[in-house]
């Protein structure tokens, strides 16, 4: 009969379960994998597979007694670290979604909405378009591999049981204001051009009150807005590279990596 001591069970729990909670928390909250498009069971299987593959390359984990209060605190610590890493990635993706929504409202396409299958909410079509665009660019540039690399490095820079330094995370959190600023900068040229168009329609209305501005201005604003978006797509890759570099660098700073 196989007999296991408390020390052996604690060693196995610390070696496999603690990394599993950090990896699973990231996979449950990060974009693409952490959306409703991927079932929870598939995400859990992927987390288990990644844990089994990464455990031999990870630093030594502390041996803990299962189902004790210190073990619960360690589990909570790993979940918080994984959720924070996933939250930064979510902010990066929502920069483009907010940009698309702002642009849609400005050009009169705010009423054209569709159900986002990833989040289960109704969003403007332009927001969903920018979301699909950034997902494809993120996967094409192997951004998911960079995220997994940062995750592996976090076990060295933020060891299990090492505690969380609140000062460092407040410093990183203070930089998250770039989200709104970046979202505005993405669509600022288009919004400015549409504002000029609306001002021109306002002058036309004052000059010729008999013109029906709604029947003329609304479709023309839509067409010109689509043309402006088409022209702006020529520079979207350069803007994406800048934002992606900044977001991944912030992710490294959050994980304590150089």
PyMOL commands that set and color helices and strands:
alter all, ss='L'
color gray80, all
select helices_A, chain A and resi 6-29+40-57+69-107+125-140+143-157+166-207+213-254
alter helices_A, ss='H'
color red, helices_A
select strands_A, chain A and resi 113-116+121-124
alter strands_A, ss='S'
color yellow, strands_A
deselect
rebuild
show_as cartoon
